Amino acid sequence: MVADNIEEAIPLKNMNFPRSFFKYRGLNETTLDSLEKNYIWLAEIPTLNDPFECSIQFDNDECLREYYDSEKFKKQFYILTSQVLTEKEIHSLKTSKKPFEEYIRICKDRNIPFHLSPEQQIEKIQRRWKDIVEESNSNLRICSFSLANSSLLLWSHYSNEHKGICIEYDFEDIDEIRTFIQPVIYRDKVHKIGLLEEYTTMQLIASSLIKSKEWEYEHEWRLTIFKQKNCFPQTMTVPLPKAIYLGTRFHLNLEQHKKQLFKYVEENKIPIYQMGKDPNEFKLIKTQYTNR
């Protein structure tokens, strides 16, 4: 299971922890405020740009098999119908490839009226599951970083079409961040569990770290924070940037914002680089920025 793999991967992560994490931002008042006050913003799941964020599914049939084999189901069946299922019927329910259809068959054989189709029952279960996932996700906030600072797509999507900046951080000695930041796993299928009872905190973490392979170019790592009683921070303190990179269209920003950034960089002695277009290939190259 993915959750188990995450637990096993933590020592490996610590042995190969990246020395640089990159955050792409537009140059605006919010970005400048976060730089000057040394914080990052933790976003709610519904505000992210991927509709599949934190998607997780469970196996409908496996859940039903488990339920049909429980004492709770047997008691409920007796209360509703005044009938007792045989061991043979219970066995057929917990071993059937389509347990709900088998349940309908048993009810029909016993002349027990049944009003929901298999499709309607699955839809009912999925609606309840959707509510559970949304409620869990409301207790989760994340901040995303990339291991790449020269991605044309990242500069376009997250740095105001190359007009913004890319901030480089070193979290090597920041225990609070190092503990809760993990690499994203890219794959073709949504994370899936067998039973509702398996939906643990670790499974929630796993779902937050699994994205479609179409996002693989982002080389993303995620800082994941959970609500604990009354503690649910919207921001987190970070160290001074290791460096700041300017987009190829940085010159198009407001003069007051550029001056504010340069003042911050000079006061804190932060290296600054200009991203430029390679003359021969579709890629970005950096040079030391000197024209302030």
Secondary structure, 3 states (H helix, E strand, C coil): CHHHHHHHHHHHHHHCCCCCEEEEECCCHHHHHHHHCCEEECEEHHHCCCCCCCCEEECHHHHHHHHHCCHHHHHHHHHHHCCCCCHHHHHHHHHCCCHHHHHHHHHHHCCCCCCCCHHHHHHHHHHHHHHHHHHHHCCEEEEEEECCCCCHHHHHHHCCCCCCEEEEECCCCCHHHHHHEEECEEECCCEEECCHHHCCHHHHHHHHCEEEHHHHHHCEEEEEEECECCECCCEEECCCCCEEEECCCHHHCCHHHHHHHHHHHHHHCCCEEEEEECCCCCCEEEEECCCC
